[in-house]
Amino acid sequence: MKKKILIVDDEPNIVMSLEYTFKKQDFEVFIARDGSEALEILKHQIPNVVLLDIMMPNVDGYQTLTHIKNTDSLKNTKVVFLTAKNKASDIEKGLKLGADKYLTKPFSVKKLVSEILELL
Amino acid sequence: MNNYSLIAIIIIYLAMLFFIAFLAEKKRQSKWVNNPYVYTLSLAVYCSAWTYYGSIGIAANSGIDFLPIYLGPVIAAPLWIVILRKIIRISKQHKISSIADFISLRYGNHRFLGALVTIICLFGTLPYISLQLKAVSETFEIMAGESSYISTTILDDSTFYVALLLAVFATFFGTQNTDASEKHKGIIASVAFESILKLIFFLVIGAYITFYLFDGTSDLYNQMTKTENFKELNTLGGVEDGFNWLFMIALSFLAIFLLPRQFQVSVLENNREKHLKKAIWLFPLYLLLFNVFVIFIAWAGKITFGPESNAEYYALLLPLEYGNTFLATLVFLGGFSAVISMVILSTLALSTMVSNNLIIPYGFLDKFIKNQPERNSKYIKNIRRISIFTIIIAAYFFYISFSKELSLYSIGLISFVIIAQLAPSFFIGLFWNRGSSKAAITGMIIGFCFAFYTLVLPFTLDAYTGTDDFLHYGLFGIDSLKPYALFGIDFLSPPAHAFFWSMTFNIMSYLVFSLISKGNYRERNYAEMFVDSKNFTKLQDSALVWKGEAYVSDIKNVLVRFLGEKRATRALSIFFTKYKLPPDTQLADARLINFSEKLLTGSIGSASAKILIASVVKEEQISLVEVLKILEESKETIVSNKALTEKSKELSQLSTQLKDVNEELISKDKQKDEFLDTVAHELKTPITGIRAATELLMDDEDMPKEIKAQFLKNILQDSDRLGRLIHNILDFEKLETGRLNLDLQYQDLQKTITKALASISQIAAKKEVKIINKNSHTFKTIYDEDRILQVLTNLLSNAIKFCAPKTGIIEIDYRLGNELVEISVSDNGKGIPKEDHDYIFDKFYQSKDQNTRKPQGSGLGLAITKQIVEKHNGKIWAKKDVKGGASLVFTIPFK
């Protein structure tokens, strides 16, 4: 069975690179342009991993993560933050809320893939 | 005029005075009673019958020698601001009720000193009161036309009854309060009234004699020059006369401060210190007016009656001679007024002294029974009432025995010389803290003895023995002991001579004894308080240094004896509240001792108050050094406390300022942090896109061609975005830090709008949005065209961004307002949510309600726009009541 990944980001150019990368890694890729779209998708899909930006309009990354953590059906879903926010306090906050990994932008595609694969 | 109608006039007049005094007592707070004019007029009690009648006598017989008696007070008046104000302050603070109290308190509540001052005042004032009675009696006789009539018994003498009436008046209004330091407003009001009357009547008679009976001043002068020794009378006779004048001026200078009745009106009855300011010019003016006609009346009398008649009563005799009984009655009433004021105030002042400084401290203290405050205060009042009667009766007998022989003027001077003996301890003690009680006592006694020997003894012996051997040959026939020419000084008039010698020895002994004897600590304590009164008024009750053991309950018992339970309790609770002490305090401190002494001083005098309080406390002796140290310390504490309070106020102000600045800095810092954070985030976004795409392009060789092209396009897009962003950030920073200088030129707004429309026409066309330029007029004003162009482009591209493709319509318009042009850009897009209106111009602000994709932009566009508009002194805002779409408006002011 194909592994599922949900990419949540509001920057189309970045989404395009990520989509291409994970499709090549044989993932089934879902795309959400912000937190609320992500939550909509998560109603029907249980991805193995969610790649989450933080600064997004409406529902932001933290809120989305909290929702995932509070949803029983998603307890096996890993959450990885992928964000430009790289202050120690931001990282701490993200991990405290239950993120499995915290990766910062800009990122190396190869490294990102290996981090995700390692997690799974 | 017969006896009975004269007595009737006197009684009617007295009834009127009673009424005035009664009214004033009833309306104690009214401004009619409390004003500088009443105060000044009450000071004119100085002008007694002596002035009214006696001056004319002197003017007739010795020329202008009557003047020094008024020059002294005139010279003293300007000094009141310094000296009298200090005395008033001290007296108010210590609830002083007489000059005896004042002097004895200065020397540490000295009981004997208070008594001595009282006795000197008695000696000095009794003849003076008798002088007044003499004047009443003699003018009465003149008015009644009975100059030859000699009364055989007291009961037959109308003067006796007049004296009794005066005593009743003084008793009634002078002893209403037990506390003698309370003001006697009734008496003062009637005295002020009488001062007006006596001045007016005197001026009227002066004018009548000078201008009606005679043909003006030059007529009088011409007639007068024809009389004998006119020249000698009206010129100063060389150095010797100069000395006489000097001493007379000095004498009256001292009298205006020291006479018990002057102390009473000028110090004790003073309501407000500022009244002094009026008095210092008004009082000399009063004296001047009083003396205008003196010399002319004297001349007129001399011309009319020749050298034989009694010159002192010219003012009365002249109108009578010309048959003007009405004017004569006015003169009589004026003189009577002068008498009443003087007698009442003098007896009032003396009776307070006699009771508080003589009778109560010497033997009557034990008579005051515990828990019967009403009876005790009755006792005190009765002592004073009896004193008043005794003094007036004594004065009457003095008059019977001596005064009949002497002139008004000489009796007045005897009084002045005796009273002057208080001067050294009074004045020097006020400014020199070394002056001691021993010195004061010695000086006074020695001075008094000299005055007695050189002035009182000669005429007493003369009156009793009938010979003047003593005068001519001196004591035991020794030449240098001649009473009027002591130690060979024979060129002075007897009063000046007595004044000179008594004062010389008085001052010398005061100084010598002050230097060789030191007062005890209490004395030094009060000396400091008096001399340095300015500093110690701030210390208030704590200015008294006291060490020992005392219980509040014991002190309260003493207070209750005189004030009654209710007043004592209230006074103590006020004290406890003032010093923030618990109401159940048991041990008394120095402040309570001082406070209680002050409370009692008004009722029983300072000496008695000290004795009473001392009887219930166990006092320890403190060394002088300790006293001075404690005083210094408490003074310093007050000063440093004040300084500390000020400093701490300053500090707390400073710290609030610092806090504000710090908060501002923190908020600025935070803003800067946030700004940098956001900038970094915004920069990272396109870089992330570029980096990812580039990596994929590099590593993935078998990537389909169309995807490759898309990635390359993305890279290009992100690079452009990055460039734009950097440009905007720099632009914004420049604007915000104010480093941007506008290139202000006269420009055509229409042209600028056209340029803006041209620059965005391509984007608009691409989205098929229609733009309408509504105003086609040209309008020229001053602005930076490049920058306003930037504003317009920003607003237009923003509008395009939020418009729906194809159906979007944008309108640009401008209109002229009051000294400004208002430019608006409106669209029919989705509009701006209400809650965002205040924030859209903040940097990097993004609407929360933006549920579609984030529109492309740096997040700085509107912030930059706002900065540019504000730099032009304009305003920018989003219109609030727009239906369907948004409308952003900005203004550029012009002149």
Chai-1 contact restraints between the chains, C-beta under 6 A:
chainA,res_idxA,chainB,res_idxB,connection_type,confidence,min_distance_angstrom,max_distance_angstrom,comment,restraint_id
A,D10,B,K854,contact,1.0,0.0,6.0,A-B,restraint_1
A,E11,B,T685,contact,1.0,0.0,6.0,A-B,restraint_2
A,N13,B,G689,contact,1.0,0.0,6.0,A-B,restraint_3
A,N13,B,N714,contact,1.0,0.0,6.0,A-B,restraint_4
A,N13,B,D718,contact,1.0,0.0,6.0,A-B,restraint_5
A,I14,B,T688,contact,1.0,0.0,6.0,A-B,restraint_6
A,I14,B,G689,contact,1.0,0.0,6.0,A-B,restraint_7
A,S17,B,A692,contact,1.0,0.0,6.0,A-B,restraint_8
A,S17,B,A693,contact,1.0,0.0,6.0,A-B,restraint_9
A,S17,B,L696,contact,1.0,0.0,6.0,A-B,restraint_10
A,P57,B,Q850,contact,1.0,0.0,6.0,A-B,restraint_11
A,N58,B,N851,contact,1.0,0.0,6.0,A-B,restraint_12
A,A84,B,H681,contact,1.0,0.0,6.0,A-B,restraint_13
A,A84,B,K684,contact,1.0,0.0,6.0,A-B,restraint_14
A,K105,B,K684,contact,1.0,0.0,6.0,A-B,restraint_15
A,K105,B,T688,contact,1.0,0.0,6.0,A-B,restraint_16
A,P106,B,I687,contact,1.0,0.0,6.0,A-B,restraint_17
A,P106,B,T688,contact,1.0,0.0,6.0,A-B,restraint_18
A,P106,B,R691,contact,1.0,0.0,6.0,A-B,restraint_19
A,V109,B,A692,contact,1.0,0.0,6.0,A-B,restraint_20
A,V109,B,E695,contact,1.0,0.0,6.0,A-B,restraint_21
